[in-house]
Amino acid sequence: MDEARAIIERLRTKVAEKVAERNHAVADREKSDAARKKLTREKEALEARVLELQERVRVLELTRGMVGVSGDAEAARKRVNRLIREVDKCIALMNTE
């Protein structure tokens, strides 16, 4: 009889451990889901920013072609291109996570 009680007690302990592990796994999954959603929102915002910057580059290039001033427009274009590369790097970093 004592042996049966010991077996039952061990089973209860194991079941309690498994329930705790499951609860921990569920909590981890919920945290991961929340983090993924946040990163998705940030990625979408960065992609929108990239599109905005690409449009600005297009306008600057068009303006440069119309005005014919190459010095100022070239510096502006380089700066915008640098900003676009930075945003692209941010998006690439977010996609690796």
Contact map, one row per residue, 1 for C-alpha under 8 A:
1111100000000000000000000000000000000000000000000000000000000000000000000000000000000000000000000
1111110000000000000000000000000000000000000000000000000000000000000000000000000000000000000000000
1111111000000000000000000000000000000000000000000000000000000000000000000000000000000000000000000
1111111100000000000000000000000000000000000000000000000000000000000000000000000000000000000000000
1111111110000000000000000000000000000000000000000000000000000000000000000000000000000000000000000
0111111111000000000000000000000000000000000000000000000000000000000000000000000000000000000000000
0011111111100000000000000000000000000000000000000000000000000000000000000000000000000000000000000
0001111111110000000000000000000000000000000000000000000000000000000000000000000000000000000000000
0000111111111000000000000000000000000000000000000000000000000000000000000000000000000000000000000
0000011111111100000000000000000000000000000000000000000000000000000000000000000000000000000000000
0000001111111110000000000000000000000000000000000000000000000000000000000000000000000000000000000
0000000111111111000000000000000000000000000000000000000000000000000000000000000000000000000000000
0000000011111111100000000000000000000000000000000000000000000000000000000000000000000000000000000
0000000001111111110000000000000000000000000000000000000000000000000000000000000000000000000000000
0000000000111111111000000000000000000000000000000000000000000000000000000000000000000000000000000
0000000000011111111100000000000000000000000000000000000000000000000000000000000000000000000000000
0000000000001111111110000000000000000000000000000000000000000000000000000000000000000000000000000
0000000000000111111111000000000000000000000000000000000000000000000000000000000000000000000000000
0000000000000011111111100000000000000000000000000000000000000000000000000000000000000000000000000
0000000000000001111111110000000000000000000000000000000000000000000000000000000000000000000000000
0000000000000000111111111000000000000000000000000000000000000000000000000000000000000000000000000
0000000000000000011111111100000000000000000000000000000000000000000000000000000000000000000000000
0000000000000000001111111110000000000000000000000000000000000000000000000000000000000000000000000
0000000000000000000111111111000000000000000000000000000000000000000000000000000000000000000000000
0000000000000000000011111111100000000000000000000000000000000000000000000000000000000000000000000
0000000000000000000001111111110000000000000000000000000000000000000000000000000000000000000000000
0000000000000000000000111111111000000000000000000000000000000000000000000000000000000000000000000
0000000000000000000000011111111100000000000000000000000000000000000000000000000000000000000000000
0000000000000000000000001111111110000000000000000000000000000000000000000000000000000000000000000
0000000000000000000000000111111111000000000000000000000000000000000000000000000000000000000000000
0000000000000000000000000011111111100000000000000000000000000000000000000000000000000000000000000
0000000000000000000000000001111111110000000000000000000000000000000000000000000000000000000000000
0000000000000000000000000000111111111000000000000000000000000000000000000000000000000000000000000
0000000000000000000000000000011111111100000000000000000000000000000000000000000000000000000000000
0000000000000000000000000000001111111110000000000000000000000000000000000000000000000000000000000
0000000000000000000000000000000111111111000000000000000000000000000000000000000000000000000000000
0000000000000000000000000000000011111111100000000000000000000000000000000000000000000000000000000
0000000000000000000000000000000001111111110000000000000000000000000000000000000000000000000000000
0000000000000000000000000000000000111111111000000000000000000000000000000000000000000000000001000
0000000000000000000000000000000000011111111100000000000000000000000000000000000000000000000000000
0000000000000000000000000000000000001111111110000000000000000000000000000000000000000000000000000
0000000000000000000000000000000000000111111111000000000000000000000000000000000000000000000000000
0000000000000000000000000000000000000011111111100000000000000000000000000000000000000000001001000
0000000000000000000000000000000000000001111111110000000000000000000000000000000000000000000000000
0000000000000000000000000000000000000000111111111000000000000000000000000000000000000000000000000
0000000000000000000000000000000000000000011111111100000000000000000000000000000000000010011000000
0000000000000000000000000000000000000000001111111110000000000000000000000000000000000000001000000
0000000000000000000000000000000000000000000111111111000000000000000000000000000000000000000000000
0000000000000000000000000000000000000000000011111111100000000000000000000000000000000010000000000
0000000000000000000000000000000000000000000001111111110000000000000000000000000000010011000000000
0000000000000000000000000000000000000000000000111111111000000000000000000000000000000000000000000
0000000000000000000000000000000000000000000000011111111100000000000000000000000000000000000000000
0000000000000000000000000000000000000000000000001111111110000000000000000000000100110000000000000
0000000000000000000000000000000000000000000000000111111111000000000000000000000000010000000000000
0000000000000000000000000000000000000000000000000011111111100000000000000000000000000000000000000
0000000000000000000000000000000000000000000000000001111111110000000000000000000100000000000000000
0000000000000000000000000000000000000000000000000000111111111000000000000000100110000000000000000
0000000000000000000000000000000000000000000000000000011111111100000000000000000000000000000000000
0000000000000000000000000000000000000000000000000000001111111110000000000000000000000000000000000
0000000000000000000000000000000000000000000000000000000111111111000000001001100000000000000000000
0000000000000000000000000000000000000000000000000000000011111111100000001000100000000000000000000
0000000000000000000000000000000000000000000000000000000001111111110000000000000000000000000000000
0000000000000000000000000000000000000000000000000000000000111111111000001000000000000000000000000
0000000000000000000000000000000000000000000000000000000000011111111111001100000000000000000000000
0000000000000000000000000000000000000000000000000000000000001111111110000000000000000000000000000
0000000000000000000000000000000000000000000000000000000000000111111100000000000000000000000000000
0000000000000000000000000000000000000000000000000000000000000011111110000000000000000000000000000
0000000000000000000000000000000000000000000000000000000000000001111111000000000000000000000000000
0000000000000000000000000000000000000000000000000000000000000001101111111000000000000000000000000
0000000000000000000000000000000000000000000000000000000000000001000111111100000000000000000000000
0000000000000000000000000000000000000000000000000000000000000000000011111110000000000000000000000
0000000000000000000000000000000000000000000000000000000000000000000011111111000000000000000000000
0000000000000000000000000000000000000000000000000000000000011011000011111111100000000000000000000
0000000000000000000000000000000000000000000000000000000000000001000001111111110000000000000000000
0000000000000000000000000000000000000000000000000000000000000000000000111111111000000000000000000
0000000000000000000000000000000000000000000000000000000000010000000000011111111100000000000000000
0000000000000000000000000000000000000000000000000000000010011000000000001111111110000000000000000
0000000000000000000000000000000000000000000000000000000000000000000000000111111111000000000000000
0000000000000000000000000000000000000000000000000000000000000000000000000011111111100000000000000
0000000000000000000000000000000000000000000000000000100110000000000000000001111111110000000000000
0000000000000000000000000000000000000000000000000000000010000000000000000000111111111000000000000
0000000000000000000000000000000000000000000000000000000000000000000000000000011111111100000000000
0000000000000000000000000000000000000000000000000000100000000000000000000000001111111110000000000
0000000000000000000000000000000000000000000000000100110000000000000000000000000111111111000000000
0000000000000000000000000000000000000000000000000000000000000000000000000000000011111111100000000
0000000000000000000000000000000000000000000000000000000000000000000000000000000001111111110000000
0000000000000000000000000000000000000000000001001100000000000000000000000000000000111111111000000
0000000000000000000000000000000000000000000000000100000000000000000000000000000000011111111100000
0000000000000000000000000000000000000000000000000000000000000000000000000000000000001111111110000
0000000000000000000000000000000000000000000001000000000000000000000000000000000000000111111111000
0000000000000000000000000000000000000000001001100000000000000000000000000000000000000011111111100
0000000000000000000000000000000000000000000000000000000000000000000000000000000000000001111111110
0000000000000000000000000000000000000000000000000000000000000000000000000000000000000000111111111
0000000000000000000000000000000000000010001000000000000000000000000000000000000000000000011111111
0000000000000000000000000000000000000000000000000000000000000000000000000000000000000000001111111
0000000000000000000000000000000000000000000000000000000000000000000000000000000000000000000111111
0000000000000000000000000000000000000000000000000000000000000000000000000000000000000000000011111
